[in-house]
């Protein structure tokens, strides 16, 4: 079990879904958490439920001034910053020929530029703390091409590459950077996914994943247990990236 005692983490897009699951688990494991999102009501409610270990900051990841304010609020509340989880994202599933340049730009601004802004924003605080961990939430769509995911997939491939370059450049400052690649996870962002046994029969594990299962991996990468892991890309996808799977009823 990854312990996070004494660490302070900023988690973007944390008002619901995977980000909220990460915030809850981080607090459970001993961390203080800055929950950021544009969803104010849900973000405030989550922070209040977690007590003194969490604060909420309204935060637009595409805006550098908003990043500076979020980092400053976290340091003011908790004195330091050790972990950044770039979780905020928006989703679009649409054929390439029907995707507008404006839609692509919007996806890239949130999913890729948002993480880029965040990495730069936390560097002074992490350097002052003697190092830290940055976990970028990419996607299985950042590991292989998926039909009807030209905009979303492009952003997640970009985030995968950004993670590796940042790991190279920030390693001497003892800042680790890794990317996490979830498969089909049942969250409000993809409401058509269900959960439980048989919910995704074309995967080896034959079900969709849960936000809490992603959170466990993120907590590990944020913890000192992963002190020698950087530049890695780790899947949490029920076996989706392992290869072609033939369901039993088709064998």
BELRA-V227305 format. One record per residue. RES is the residue in one letter. D_LAST is the distance of its C-alpha to the last C-alpha in Angstrom with 2 decimals. Layout:
RES_D_LAST / RES_D_LAST
//
This chain:
X_37.83 / X_39.34 / X_42.98 / X_44.74 / X_48.21 / X_50.91 / X_48.71 / X_49.12 / X_46.18 / X_46.12 / X_42.86 / X_42.58 / X_40.80 / X_41.05 / X_42.11 / X_38.64 / X_34.94 / X_34.10 / X_37.74 / X_39.00 / X_36.56 / X_37.80 / X_41.41 / X_41.06 / X_39.43 / X_42.01 / X_44.84 / X_43.33 / X_43.25 / X_46.89 / X_46.98 / X_49.10 / X_47.28 / X_48.37 / X_46.09 / X_46.33 / X_45.08 / X_46.46 / X_45.48 / X_48.74 / X_48.51 / X_45.13 / X_46.10 / X_49.44 / X_47.95 / X_45.49 / X_48.27 / X_50.57 / X_48.00 / X_47.81 / X_51.57 / X_53.71 / X_50.81 / X_49.70 / X_51.32 / X_50.08 / X_51.10 / X_50.46 / X_49.11 / X_48.10 / X_46.16 / X_47.14 / X_50.81 / X_52.43 / X_55.27 / X_52.86 / X_51.22 / X_54.65 / X_55.47 / X_52.28 / X_52.86 / X_56.53 / X_55.78 / X_53.49 / X_56.08 / X_58.81 / X_56.92 / X_55.51 / X_57.45 / X_54.72 / X_51.24 / X_48.66 / X_45.26 / X_44.01 / X_40.62 / X_40.07 / X_37.72 / X_39.22 / X_37.08 / X_36.56 / X_33.40 / X_32.83 / X_29.74 / X_31.01 / X_30.56 / X_32.79 / X_34.96 / X_35.71 / X_36.51 / X_40.24 / X_42.03 / X_43.48 / X_40.07 / X_39.04 / X_42.38 / X_42.08 / X_38.68 / X_39.99 / X_43.18 / X_41.54 / X_38.47 / X_40.01 / X_43.77 / X_43.80 / X_42.34 / X_44.67 / X_47.61 / X_46.60 / X_46.39 / X_49.87 / X_51.26 / X_50.40 / X_51.54 / X_55.19 / X_54.37 / X_51.71 / X_54.01 / X_56.80 / X_54.59 / X_53.93 / X_50.31 / X_47.27 / X_43.59 / X_42.07 / X_38.47 / X_37.13 / X_34.21 / X_32.21 / X_28.58 / X_25.14 / X_26.52 / X_29.04 / X_26.57 / X_24.62 / X_25.22 / X_23.96 / X_24.61 / X_27.52 / X_28.75 / X_31.49 / X_34.24 / X_32.47 / X_30.48 / X_33.70 / X_35.47 / X_32.89 / X_32.71 / X_36.49 / X_36.58 / X_34.40 / X_36.93 / X_39.89 / X_38.74 / X_38.79 / X_42.16 / X_43.65 / X_42.50 / X_44.41 / X_47.49 / X_47.77 / X_46.93 / X_50.61 / X_51.48 / X_48.99 / X_46.84 / X_43.14 / X_40.71 / X_36.94 / X_34.21 / X_31.49 / X_28.30 / X_26.73 / X_23.41 / X_23.04 / X_25.88 / X_27.14 / X_30.76 / X_33.30 / X_32.71 / X_29.24 / X_29.86 / X_26.75 / X_24.65 / X_24.36 / X_24.01 / X_22.63 / X_19.34 / X_16.57 / X_18.92 / X_16.69 / X_13.01 / X_12.02 / X_13.92 / X_13.24 / X_15.95 / X_14.70 / X_18.32 / X_21.25 / X_23.97 / X_27.51 / X_30.74 / X_31.94 / X_29.13 / X_30.30 / X_33.86 / X_33.35 / X_32.41 / X_35.31 / X_37.70 / X_36.77 / X_37.41 / X_40.65 / X_41.83 / X_43.77 / X_40.81 / X_39.45 / X_42.86 / X_41.62 / X_38.67 / X_39.42 / X_37.84 / X_34.34 / X_31.39 / X_29.27 / X_26.02 / X_25.32 / X_22.09 / X_19.40 / X_17.84 / X_17.79 / X_19.81 / X_17.95 / X_15.71 / X_12.61 / X_10.02 / X_6.40 / X_6.58 / X_5.24 / X_5.76 / X_3.80 / X_0.00
//
